[in-house]
Amino acid sequence: LKIKKIKDRSKNSPKNSIIYLITFCKMLFLFVVDILSEVLFFRFSLIYSFIICCAVYKSVIDM
């Protein structure tokens, strides 16, 4: 039974491995894009808050 399963798996493994590879690449791509967008958003928000803090600080000093 086990040997038969292994043989069956090896018979249609090329096609399955290609499908698996494509799926894996898609998932990896989406994962990377998600992380990049998170990092970029975080960085932009940090810069934005820094600018706001500088503006507030300047206005406080000017007062």
N, C-alpha and C positions, 0 to 999 in steps of 0.2 A: 504493500500500500504506500509506504513512504517513498520507495524507489520510483513507483509509478508517478507519484505527485511531483517528485523532483524532475523526472523526465518530461512530464507535461509542462512544467514551469520553464524548463530549458528550451522546449520547442517554441513557445511563443514569447520568449524572453526579449528578443531584439525589439519587437514592436512595443512591448510593455515598457521596456527600459527607456525607449525614446519618448513615449508618452509621459513616463514618470519624470524624465529629465526636463521636458518642456514645462510640465506642471511645477516642478521644483524651481526652475528658472523664473517662471512667472511669480511664484510666491516670494522668491528671494528679491526679485526686482521691486515688487510691491512693498516688501519689508524695508528695503533700502530707501525707497522713495519716502515711505512713511517716516523713517528715522531722520532723513535729510530735511524733510519739511518741518518736523518737530524741532530739530536743532536750529534751522534757519529762523523759524518763528520765535524760538526762545531768544536767539541772538538779537533779532530785530526788536523784540519787546524790551530786552535789556538796554539796548542803545536808546530806544524811545524813552524809557523811564529815566535813563541817565540824562538825556537832553532835558526832560521835564524838571528833574531835580536841579540841574544847572540853571534853568530859567527861573525856578522858584528861588533858588539861592541868590541869584543876581538881583531879582526884584526885592528880596528881603534886604540885601546889602544897600541897594539904591534907596530904599525907604529910610 
